[in-house]
Amino acid sequence: MYSTSQSQLDEQFAQDIKEGLGSKSQKRVEPKYFYDTEGSHLFEEICVQPEYYPWRIEADILRRYSKRMTCSQDSSEITIIELGSGSSTKTRILLGEVLSRQASLFYFPIDVSKAMLCETRNKLSADYRNLRTIGISSDYVDGVDQANRLISADDQIPEKKLIIFLGSSIGNLEPEESISFLKKLRSKMDENDNLLIGIDLRKDRKVLEAAYNDEKGITARFNLNLLTRINRELRGEFDLDSFVHRAFYNSFNERVEMHIVSTKDQQVYVGRLDQTFSFDENETIHTENSYKYSSEQIRQMAYESEFVIKGDFFDTKRWFNVVLFSPA
Ligand SMILES: C[S@@+](CC[C@H](N)C(=O)[O-])C[C@H]1O[C@@H](n2cnc3c(N)ncnc32)[C@H](O)[C@@H]1O
């Protein structure tokens, strides 16, 4: 397992919380901070809620088209790098497909959640004899650099890469940020490499809002777990009973927004930062955007980031799109 140092990660978390909660305008925290051990497990629970269509539909698309997604034209062996791999449950569909035609496979899952990465690596090692899983606990782009270094240093690892980015995580980036992110990935790929991305599409507001407000309240627990994490890791004094979850579709910006709402005027001290943050009644911490795209915008995204679309895979309702990009 390769990993960014824990003290560096802790310091970054403290700094980002100080900046995000101290903002004079909208308070914000980046969604990557949802994923401590508890957050990662809550996300797994969200995925199996009946309202959370993206996980199920993306898995169906992968099952249906895994061969075309992973096949290389020249039949050479591939190595898989995954961004934000989580439990790698859906990825097993692709791993199984590749292992049905390659004697072995090197798989580099990259995730900020070290605990989830360890758990996943152990399960994969037990379940697949010919899979070599090399976990990298870091941010996406640093992780790809690390994987590239390891691939170049070892003759046994096939150089041709399939990078995968599932779960519509690209939707968490601002649209212009997603272009610069894709350009960065593009610069780390060779011309025969491919990039497979799962992207959630626009649809009825009711469907979208139900997905982020499941009846069992798992998404609410996932969102509020961020305050528990601040309490535990930064000695925060958030009272969980005076904050609530809110998620809604913002049709102007074409995104689902998640917020944590303060139910009263209050002040919260965070020990490690030695700072008190004030909240007005109904003031929110904006914790996640999940942009919903049209097929036209996805084509434009590929064009602007210098990729061509090599494969375009949908479900029958066209609710979700898995796209295979290759360097232009
Ligand atoms: C929405 S989940 C998707 C998990 C899985 N890929 C799926 O499709 O079910 C996002 C995953 O990405 C990880 N993650 C979020 N932001 C990240 C970042 N900036 N760098 C690396 N991993 C990140 C989280 O820990 C989490 O496991």
The ligand as a Gaussian input file, in Angstrom:
#p B3LYP/6-31G(d) Opt

LIG

0 1
 C      -18.962000       8.360000      -4.728000
 S      -17.760000       7.239000      -4.096000
 C      -17.621000       6.130000      -5.470000
 C      -17.066000       4.779000      -5.093000
 C      -17.006000       3.767000      -6.254000
 N      -16.103000       4.239000      -7.301000
 C      -18.375000       3.568000      -6.840000
 O      -18.592000       3.924000      -7.999000
 O      -19.243000       3.016000      -6.135000
 C      -16.290000       8.201000      -4.191000
 C      -15.021000       7.482000      -3.765000
 O      -13.912000       8.305000      -4.112000
 C      -13.085000       8.564000      -2.990000
 N      -12.631000       9.959000      -3.152000
 C      -13.363000      11.093000      -3.045000
 N      -12.621000      12.178000      -3.347000
 C      -11.378000      11.713000      -3.649000
 C      -10.164000      12.337000      -4.052000
 N      -10.085000      13.659000      -4.208000
 N       -9.078000      11.554000      -4.298000
 C       -9.151000      10.188000      -4.143000
 N      -10.286000       9.551000      -3.755000
 C      -11.378000      10.292000      -3.524000
 C      -13.953000       8.339000      -1.771000
 O      -13.202000       7.925000      -0.646000
 C      -14.912000       7.249000      -2.272000
 O      -14.425000       5.962000      -2.018000

